[in-house]
Amino acid sequence: MISVIVPAYNEEQNIGTCLDSLSRQTIPRDSYEIIVVDGGSKDRTREIAGEYADLVFIQTSKKVGGARNDGAQKARGAIIATTDADCIIPPEWLSVISAAFERDPGIVQLYGPVDPMEGGLKNHLFLALANTFSRFGYYTRLFYYTLGCNTAFRKEAFFSGGMYHTVDAGDDLEIAKRMKDLGRVKYENRMRVVFSMRRYEQFGTLQSLYEWVYIVAQGGDSEKHSYSKREYKK
């Protein structure tokens, strides 16, 4: 059993497409569950999610890392996979995850690249650079640039390692540091998701990158820049 955890907040325009793609995986539907952890949406997010998900509930912990932690605590699967409500998941995503964990019992965390949902050279170039950065970190063992929209854990290791720290940015980098002390953290190129660039298009790619680096340098939280206080366009 794999438990897929999807944090969501006011995502009525996107979550149906995301969950529909999760419902069309190449592995049997009864071999995985979909858990949507809602941040108190004011729109129809929970109603739409209920048409696809096995479990929908309102989070009690803060920020997106806390939503993933809340979902993990209700998960029935031995493997926890996480993605975002505005992503589209290719049909073989869970198959790749399942095979990797079965093939190598030493893996505790698995992650992969992202492709842009929106068109445009800038979006493709930016994510190509991000994926190259991720591969560089992995193959040099200098860092593990994991993304919460495309990662998976052995549940036992996830809890043993302390789950996500509930910070504003960089939690996906930070958790990999703890996971590598428990086993293998592996990059899998075939484990891909289609990622929405809407936030970068709204606020600017370079500005968003600068703010992310600034927040991470401050330890994950900052009064100057805060993702959790932003209002995004749907």
Residue frames as qw, qx, qy, qz and C-alpha x, y, z in Angstrom:
[[0.000, 0.887, 0.461, 0.000, 0.00, 0.00, 0.00],
 [0.370, 0.141, 0.003, 0.918, 1.21, 3.47, -0.95],
 [0.074, -0.810, -0.491, 0.313, -0.35, 6.53, 0.69],
 [0.355, 0.407, 0.229, 0.810, -0.36, 9.65, -1.50],
 [0.221, -0.683, -0.434, 0.544, -0.65, 12.86, 0.49],
 [0.267, 0.522, 0.355, 0.728, -1.87, 16.03, -1.22],
 [0.142, -0.483, -0.385, 0.773, -1.92, 19.33, 0.74],
 [0.141, 0.543, 0.555, 0.615, -4.45, 21.82, -0.63],
 [0.068, -0.552, -0.407, 0.724, -5.78, 25.30, 0.03],
 [0.390, 0.704, 0.129, -0.580, -8.39, 27.02, -2.16],
 [0.132, -0.337, 0.778, 0.513, -7.52, 24.77, -5.11],
 [0.641, 0.406, 0.547, -0.354, -10.96, 24.20, -6.64],
 [0.534, 0.732, -0.216, -0.364, -9.60, 25.12, -10.09],
 [0.307, 0.611, -0.727, -0.057, -6.79, 22.57, -9.99],
 [0.404, -0.322, 0.807, -0.285, -7.37, 19.75, -7.55],
 [0.849, 0.272, 0.297, -0.342, -9.82, 17.82, -9.72],
 [0.675, 0.642, -0.361, -0.051, -7.26, 17.51, -12.51],
 [0.001, -0.587, 0.766, -0.263, -4.55, 16.49, -10.05],
 [0.569, -0.138, 0.717, -0.378, -6.65, 13.82, -8.34],
 [0.853, 0.419, 0.065, -0.304, -8.01, 12.54, -11.63],
 [0.513, 0.634, -0.577, 0.044, -4.43, 11.93, -12.79],
 [0.198, -0.406, 0.816, -0.361, -3.72, 10.15, -9.52],
 [0.755, 0.094, 0.476, -0.442, -6.76, 7.97, -10.06],
 [0.824, 0.531, -0.092, -0.174, -5.42, 6.82, -13.45],
 [0.207, -0.674, 0.706, 0.067, -2.16, 5.21, -12.30],
 [0.619, 0.311, -0.670, -0.267, -0.91, 2.01, -13.92],
 [0.137, 0.062, -0.925, 0.348, -0.99, 0.11, -10.61],
 [0.301, -0.532, -0.768, -0.191, -4.35, -1.14, -9.23],
 [0.215, -0.658, -0.008, -0.721, -6.40, 1.53, -7.45],
 [0.788, -0.574, -0.123, -0.185, -6.76, -0.66, -4.37],
 [0.826, -0.032, -0.219, 0.519, -2.97, -0.75, -3.95],
 [0.298, 0.102, -0.188, 0.930, -2.79, 2.94, -3.01],
 [0.123, -0.784, -0.576, 0.198, -4.83, 5.52, -1.15],
 [0.234, 0.515, 0.105, 0.818, -5.23, 9.25, -1.76],
 [0.373, -0.648, -0.494, 0.444, -5.28, 11.56, 1.26],
 [0.182, 0.662, 0.146, 0.712, -6.10, 15.26, 0.82],
 [0.425, -0.489, -0.450, 0.615, -5.13, 17.52, 3.73],
 [0.130, 0.773, 0.354, 0.510, -6.98, 20.82, 3.41],
 [0.362, 0.022, -0.332, 0.871, -5.76, 24.06, 4.93],
 [0.068, 0.569, 0.537, -0.618, -9.25, 25.39, 5.63],
 [0.153, 0.162, 0.557, 0.800, -10.29, 26.25, 2.07],
 [0.288, 0.402, 0.342, -0.799, -13.09, 28.75, 1.50],
 [0.504, 0.323, -0.438, -0.671, -13.99, 27.32, -1.91],
 [0.926, 0.035, -0.012, -0.376, -15.09, 23.87, -3.17],
 [0.235, 0.573, -0.783, 0.050, -11.69, 22.20, -2.70],
 [0.329, -0.168, 0.865, -0.339, -12.87, 19.65, -0.13],
 [0.740, 0.343, 0.325, -0.479, -16.06, 18.89, -2.04],
 [0.665, 0.602, -0.385, -0.217, -14.17, 18.18, -5.26],
 [0.076, 0.504, -0.844, 0.167, -11.47, 16.21, -3.43],
 [0.581, -0.067, 0.675, -0.450, -14.12, 14.00, -1.88],
 [0.823, 0.423, -0.033, -0.379, -15.04, 12.72, -5.36],
 [0.684, 0.525, -0.501, 0.077, -11.59, 11.15, -5.76],
 [0.094, 0.530, -0.711, 0.452, -9.81, 10.83, -2.43],
 [0.601, -0.243, -0.758, 0.072, -10.09, 8.07, 0.15],
 [0.444, -0.625, -0.450, 0.458, -9.75, 10.61, 2.96],
 [0.177, 0.624, 0.083, 0.756, -10.19, 14.39, 3.13],
 [0.508, -0.702, -0.424, 0.264, -9.70, 16.36, 6.34],
 [0.059, 0.948, -0.073, 0.303, -8.64, 19.79, 7.61],
 [0.647, 0.246, -0.476, 0.544, -5.06, 20.09, 8.81],
 [0.553, -0.805, -0.210, 0.041, -4.23, 20.91, 12.40],
 [0.658, -0.356, 0.119, 0.652, -0.49, 21.56, 12.03],
 [0.134, 0.863, -0.036, -0.486, 0.91, 24.74, 10.49],
 [0.149, 0.672, -0.535, -0.491, 2.18, 25.27, 6.95],
 [0.790, 0.332, -0.378, -0.351, 2.55, 22.79, 4.10],
 [0.320, 0.336, -0.856, 0.230, 5.07, 20.62, 5.94],
 [0.337, -0.051, 0.693, -0.635, 2.59, 20.26, 8.77],
 [0.768, 0.253, -0.011, -0.588, -0.14, 19.28, 6.31],
 [0.658, 0.357, -0.656, -0.095, 2.08, 16.50, 4.98],
 [0.058, 0.232, -0.848, 0.473, 2.84, 15.38, 8.53],
 [0.580, 0.061, 0.413, -0.699, -0.87, 15.31, 9.37],
 [0.804, 0.312, -0.281, -0.422, -1.53, 13.17, 6.31],
 [0.449, 0.369, -0.803, 0.135, 1.30, 10.78, 7.16],
 [0.215, -0.170, 0.758, -0.592, -0.13, 10.22, 10.62],
 [0.723, 0.209, 0.344, -0.562, -3.37, 8.95, 9.06],
 [0.522, 0.483, -0.602, -0.365, -1.67, 6.98, 6.27],
 [0.927, -0.132, 0.284, -0.204, -2.18, 3.22, 6.04],
 [0.830, 0.510, -0.197, 0.109, 0.60, 2.59, 3.55],
 [0.805, -0.373, 0.086, 0.453, 4.18, 1.53, 4.25],
 [0.443, 0.125, 0.263, 0.848, 5.25, 4.07, 1.58],
 [0.063, 0.820, 0.347, -0.451, 4.29, 7.75, 1.72],
 [0.433, 0.287, 0.401, 0.755, 4.31, 9.76, -1.51],
 [0.017, -0.718, -0.327, 0.614, 3.70, 13.50, -1.59],
 [0.315, 0.351, 0.458, 0.753, 2.66, 15.88, -4.34],
 [0.064, 0.263, 0.221, -0.937, 0.82, 19.21, -4.69],
 [0.429, 0.546, 0.635, -0.338, -2.77, 19.99, -5.61],
 [0.426, 0.796, -0.070, -0.425, -1.78, 21.94, -8.74],
 [0.119, -0.459, 0.812, 0.341, 0.41, 19.17, -10.21],
 [0.869, 0.252, -0.143, -0.400, -0.47, 16.56, -12.83],
 [0.535, -0.442, 0.720, -0.006, 0.84, 13.06, -12.15],
 [0.460, 0.373, -0.687, -0.421, 1.92, 10.81, -15.06],
 [0.892, -0.136, -0.189, -0.387, 0.28, 7.33, -15.06],
 [0.845, 0.114, -0.465, 0.239, 3.48, 5.44, -14.20],
 [0.067, -0.717, 0.393, -0.572, 4.47, 7.62, -11.21],
 [0.714, -0.451, 0.384, -0.372, 3.37, 5.21, -8.48],
 [0.983, 0.173, -0.046, 0.049, 4.64, 2.23, -10.45],
 [0.513, 0.602, -0.387, 0.474, 8.13, 3.75, -10.54],
 [0.316, -0.624, 0.447, -0.557, 7.97, 4.51, -6.82],
 [0.913, -0.226, 0.201, -0.274, 6.76, 1.04, -5.90],
 [0.914, 0.315, -0.171, 0.190, 9.40, -0.72, -8.00],
 [0.295, 0.674, -0.441, 0.513, 12.26, 1.37, -6.59],
 [0.483, -0.541, 0.471, -0.503, 11.39, 0.68, -2.96],
 [0.974, -0.045, 0.145, -0.168, 10.85, -3.02, -3.65],
 [0.795, 0.492, -0.248, 0.255, 14.12, -3.32, -5.56],
 [0.410, 0.388, -0.479, 0.672, 16.26, -1.61, -2.91],
 [0.571, -0.640, -0.511, 0.058, 15.28, -2.12, 0.77],
 [0.528, -0.260, -0.217, 0.779, 17.92, 0.44, 1.74],
 [0.051, 0.421, 0.256, 0.869, 16.07, 3.37, 0.17],
 [0.126, -0.494, -0.648, 0.566, 14.37, 5.64, 2.70],
 [0.243, 0.741, 0.171, -0.602, 13.58, 8.58, 0.40],
 [0.499, 0.259, 0.630, 0.536, 13.02, 8.75, -3.35],
 [0.174, 0.777, 0.170, -0.581, 12.63, 11.91, -5.45],
 [0.585, 0.302, 0.559, 0.504, 12.65, 13.02, -9.05],
 [0.166, -0.044, 0.220, 0.960, 12.47, 15.91, -11.54],
 [0.296, 0.649, 0.523, -0.466, 9.61, 18.18, -12.55],
 [0.286, 0.273, 0.564, 0.725, 8.32, 19.35, -15.93],
 [0.137, 0.189, 0.166, -0.958, 6.45, 22.66, -16.47],
 [0.347, 0.538, 0.750, -0.163, 2.69, 22.60, -16.93],
 [0.289, 0.878, 0.121, -0.361, 2.65, 25.97, -18.65],
 [0.772, 0.462, 0.165, 0.405, 4.37, 26.59, -21.97],
 [0.027, 0.985, -0.149, 0.078, 7.06, 29.12, -22.73],
 [0.694, 0.436, -0.424, 0.386, 10.83, 28.96, -23.10],
 [0.101, -0.613, 0.477, -0.622, 11.42, 30.65, -19.74],
 [0.806, -0.330, 0.260, -0.418, 9.44, 28.03, -17.81],
 [0.976, 0.168, -0.116, 0.071, 11.14, 25.12, -19.58],
 [0.487, 0.577, -0.421, 0.503, 14.57, 26.67, -19.12],
 [0.338, -0.607, 0.422, -0.583, 14.02, 27.41, -15.44],
 [0.897, -0.243, 0.253, -0.268, 12.92, 23.87, -14.61],
 [0.870, 0.373, -0.239, 0.215, 15.68, 22.39, -16.78],
 [0.213, 0.621, -0.495, 0.569, 18.16, 24.32, -14.66],
 [0.607, -0.466, 0.376, -0.522, 16.40, 23.25, -11.45],
 [0.994, 0.011, 0.029, -0.103, 16.52, 19.59, -12.52],
 [0.676, 0.504, -0.371, 0.390, 20.20, 19.92, -13.43],
 [0.149, -0.624, 0.475, -0.602, 20.86, 21.47, -10.03],
 [0.842, -0.293, 0.244, -0.382, 19.03, 18.56, -8.39],
 [0.959, 0.221, -0.139, 0.111, 21.04, 15.96, -10.32],
 [0.383, 0.635, -0.445, 0.502, 24.30, 17.76, -9.53],
 [0.428, -0.567, 0.446, -0.544, 23.54, 17.71, -5.82],
 [0.952, -0.125, 0.153, -0.235, 22.66, 14.04, -5.91],
 [0.905, 0.328, -0.165, 0.215, 25.61, 12.74, -7.92],
 [0.309, 0.600, -0.454, 0.581, 28.14, 14.84, -6.02],
 [0.608, -0.442, -0.624, 0.214, 26.45, 13.96, -2.70],
 [0.196, 0.187, -0.242, 0.932, 26.78, 17.62, -1.71],
 [0.377, 0.120, 0.388, -0.832, 23.04, 18.09, -1.13],
 [0.129, 0.330, 0.917, 0.181, 19.67, 16.56, -1.98],
 [0.234, 0.115, -0.052, -0.964, 17.37, 19.04, -3.69],
 [0.028, 0.358, 0.933, 0.039, 14.14, 17.16, -3.09],
 [0.274, -0.166, -0.156, -0.934, 10.73, 18.67, -3.78],
 [0.374, 0.100, 0.719, -0.577, 7.59, 18.11, -1.74],
 [0.681, 0.393, -0.027, -0.617, 5.58, 17.84, -4.97],
 [0.834, 0.369, -0.391, -0.129, 7.59, 14.79, -6.07],
 [0.075, 0.486, -0.803, 0.336, 9.03, 12.70, -3.27],
 [0.862, -0.256, -0.328, -0.288, 8.33, 9.47, -1.40],
 [0.141, -0.568, 0.695, -0.418, 9.44, 7.93, 1.90],
 [0.517, -0.194, -0.829, 0.089, 9.37, 4.69, 3.78],
 [0.442, -0.744, -0.204, -0.457, 6.87, 5.63, 6.45],
 [0.815, -0.471, -0.210, 0.266, 8.90, 4.07, 9.25],
 [0.587, 0.035, -0.020, 0.808, 11.95, 6.16, 8.32],
 [0.023, -0.635, -0.233, -0.736, 9.82, 9.29, 7.85],
 [0.597, -0.746, -0.171, -0.240, 8.63, 9.07, 11.44],
 [0.829, -0.314, -0.102, 0.452, 12.00, 7.94, 12.82],
 [0.501, 0.237, 0.075, 0.829, 13.66, 10.92, 11.14],
 [0.109, -0.408, -0.380, 0.823, 11.27, 13.43, 12.68],
 [0.338, 0.741, 0.579, 0.028, 8.93, 14.16, 9.73],
 [0.340, 0.639, 0.162, 0.671, 8.91, 17.57, 8.02],
 [0.268, -0.354, -0.349, 0.825, 9.96, 20.62, 9.98],
 [0.169, 0.810, 0.558, 0.063, 7.18, 23.19, 9.66],
 [0.266, -0.481, 0.119, 0.827, 9.09, 26.09, 8.14],
 [0.435, 0.717, 0.125, -0.530, 8.18, 28.46, 5.32],
 [0.696, 0.648, -0.289, -0.114, 10.75, 27.22, 2.77],
 [0.242, 0.608, -0.742, 0.148, 13.53, 24.67, 2.52],
 [0.726, -0.281, 0.497, -0.383, 11.80, 21.93, 4.49],
 [0.951, 0.296, 0.020, -0.090, 12.25, 19.53, 1.58],
 [0.486, 0.639, -0.507, 0.314, 16.00, 20.18, 1.55],
 [0.278, -0.569, 0.588, -0.503, 16.27, 19.89, 5.30],
 [0.883, -0.149, 0.291, -0.336, 14.44, 16.59, 5.68],
 [0.869, 0.414, -0.264, 0.063, 16.77, 14.90, 3.19],
 [0.149, 0.648, -0.620, 0.416, 19.71, 15.68, 5.48],
 [0.558, -0.325, 0.604, -0.467, 18.06, 13.63, 8.21],
 [0.936, 0.203, 0.079, -0.278, 16.87, 10.86, 5.89],
 [0.649, 0.571, -0.492, 0.103, 20.38, 10.14, 4.57],
 [0.138, -0.502, 0.741, -0.425, 21.44, 9.24, 8.10],
 [0.725, -0.035, 0.531, -0.437, 18.80, 6.48, 8.09],
 [0.745, 0.222, 0.609, 0.160, 19.43, 4.97, 4.65],
 [0.377, 0.083, 0.510, 0.768, 19.68, 5.81, 0.96],
 [0.306, 0.720, 0.222, -0.582, 18.19, 8.98, -0.50],
 [0.493, 0.067, 0.695, 0.519, 17.85, 8.29, -4.23],
 [0.318, 0.516, -0.139, -0.783, 17.18, 10.44, -7.27],
 [0.511, 0.246, 0.810, 0.147, 15.01, 8.66, -9.86],
 [0.034, 0.229, -0.365, -0.902, 14.81, 10.34, -13.27],
 [0.196, -0.277, -0.818, -0.464, 11.72, 8.32, -14.30],
 [0.204, -0.617, -0.678, 0.344, 9.79, 9.65, -11.30],
 [0.126, 0.132, 0.177, 0.967, 8.44, 12.84, -12.83],
 [0.106, 0.692, 0.646, -0.303, 5.51, 15.15, -12.18],
 [0.228, 0.571, 0.336, 0.713, 4.09, 18.06, -14.18],
 [0.355, -0.455, -0.422, 0.699, 4.51, 21.16, -12.04],
 [0.140, 0.894, 0.385, 0.182, 2.54, 24.41, -12.24],
 [0.488, 0.073, -0.068, 0.867, 4.64, 27.54, -12.73],
 [0.088, -0.818, -0.436, -0.365, 1.72, 29.88, -11.92],
 [0.501, -0.798, -0.137, 0.305, 3.36, 31.26, -8.77],
 [0.540, -0.263, 0.288, 0.746, 6.56, 32.07, -10.64],
 [0.220, 0.487, 0.510, 0.674, 4.60, 33.68, -13.48],
 [0.250, -0.871, -0.398, -0.140, 2.63, 35.77, -10.99],
 [0.471, -0.852, 0.041, 0.226, 5.51, 37.00, -8.83],
 [0.343, 0.832, -0.434, -0.020, 8.43, 36.66, -11.25],
 [0.946, 0.053, -0.282, 0.148, 10.86, 33.76, -11.56],
 [0.496, 0.382, -0.419, 0.657, 13.99, 35.58, -10.40],
 [0.321, -0.522, 0.272, -0.742, 12.17, 37.33, -7.55],
 [0.905, -0.283, -0.060, -0.311, 10.67, 34.03, -6.37],
 [0.857, 0.158, -0.349, 0.344, 14.06, 32.33, -6.53],
 [0.196, 0.497, -0.389, 0.750, 15.68, 35.18, -4.58],
 [0.575, -0.479, 0.181, -0.638, 12.99, 35.02, -1.90],
 [0.968, -0.129, -0.201, -0.073, 13.34, 31.22, -1.59],
 [0.681, 0.274, -0.400, 0.549, 17.12, 31.49, -1.15],
 [0.080, -0.533, 0.307, -0.784, 16.68, 34.33, 1.35],
 [0.771, -0.412, 0.045, -0.484, 14.16, 32.39, 3.45],
 [0.950, -0.010, -0.274, 0.151, 16.30, 29.21, 3.44],
 [0.470, 0.410, -0.391, 0.677, 19.34, 31.27, 4.49],
 [0.319, -0.500, 0.282, -0.754, 17.31, 32.57, 7.44],
 [0.164, -0.131, 0.914, -0.348, 16.64, 29.02, 8.63],
 [0.009, -0.335, -0.916, -0.221, 13.34, 28.49, 6.82],
 [0.076, -0.827, -0.551, 0.078, 11.29, 31.41, 8.15],
 [0.333, 0.054, 0.043, 0.940, 11.52, 35.13, 7.52],
 [0.095, 0.695, 0.464, -0.541, 9.53, 38.24, 8.37],
 [0.046, 0.493, -0.345, -0.797, 10.73, 39.94, 5.19],
 [0.496, 0.175, -0.622, -0.579, 9.41, 37.26, 2.82],
 [0.428, -0.023, 0.816, -0.387, 6.78, 34.66, 3.63],
 [0.217, -0.047, -0.813, -0.538, 5.13, 32.21, 1.24],
 [0.145, -0.413, -0.884, 0.165, 2.47, 31.25, 3.75],
 [0.056, 0.584, 0.363, -0.724, 1.15, 34.85, 3.90],
 [0.054, 0.211, -0.511, -0.831, 0.75, 35.18, 0.12],
 [0.645, 0.440, 0.449, -0.434, -2.45, 35.09, -1.87],
 [0.255, -0.166, 0.757, 0.578, -1.95, 33.25, -5.15],
 [0.564, 0.276, -0.228, -0.744, -4.05, 33.56, -8.25],
 [0.771, 0.048, 0.602, -0.201, -6.05, 30.39, -8.98]]
